[in-house]
């Protein structure tokens, strides 16, 4: 059984992966726009190839992060996690005499 600390670390890791996925998606969009702009103005230039290389880097990081997130979410169960005892006490049934 996993401890509460392990669960909290797992939740933090998933949150961080989601943030990084957003960052990588933004970087991929910016480098795609840069590569398209420079490729239109000066096709085959060094600046275009650097933009394309950085686009490939950000796209691969985005892909790996998305796969890791999907794998983590598939491994989790849909059952709710109960961290505390129920609030109501159970009624004790006594047999009638």
ChimeraX attribute file (.defattr): number of C-alpha atoms within 10 A of each C-alpha:
attribute: neighborCount
match mode: 1-to-1
recipient: residues
	/A:1	4
	/A:2	6
	/A:3	7
	/A:4	10
	/A:5	9
	/A:6	11
	/A:7	12
	/A:8	11
	/A:9	11
	/A:10	13
	/A:11	12
	/A:12	12
	/A:13	14
	/A:14	16
	/A:15	13
	/A:16	12
	/A:17	16
	/A:18	15
	/A:19	13
	/A:20	16
	/A:21	20
	/A:22	15
	/A:23	14
	/A:24	21
	/A:25	17
	/A:26	15
	/A:27	18
	/A:28	23
	/A:29	14
	/A:30	16
	/A:31	23
	/A:32	19
	/A:33	15
	/A:34	19
	/A:35	22
	/A:36	16
	/A:37	14
	/A:38	19
	/A:39	18
	/A:40	11
	/A:41	11
	/A:42	12
	/A:43	14
	/A:44	11
	/A:45	11
	/A:46	12
	/A:47	15
	/A:48	21
	/A:49	15
	/A:50	14
	/A:51	22
	/A:52	21
	/A:53	14
	/A:54	19
	/A:55	22
	/A:56	15
	/A:57	16
	/A:58	23
	/A:59	20
	/A:60	14
	/A:61	18
	/A:62	21
	/A:63	15
	/A:64	13
	/A:65	19
	/A:66	17
	/A:67	12
	/A:68	14
	/A:69	18
	/A:70	11
	/A:71	11
	/A:72	13
	/A:73	12
	/A:74	10
	/A:75	9
	/A:76	8
	/A:77	8
	/A:78	8
	/A:79	6
	/A:80	6
	/A:81	8
	/A:82	7
	/A:83	7
	/A:84	6
	/A:85	7
	/A:86	8
	/A:87	6
	/A:88	6
	/A:89	7
	/A:90	7
	/A:91	6
	/A:92	6
	/A:93	6
	/A:94	6
	/A:95	5
	/A:96	4
	/A:97	3
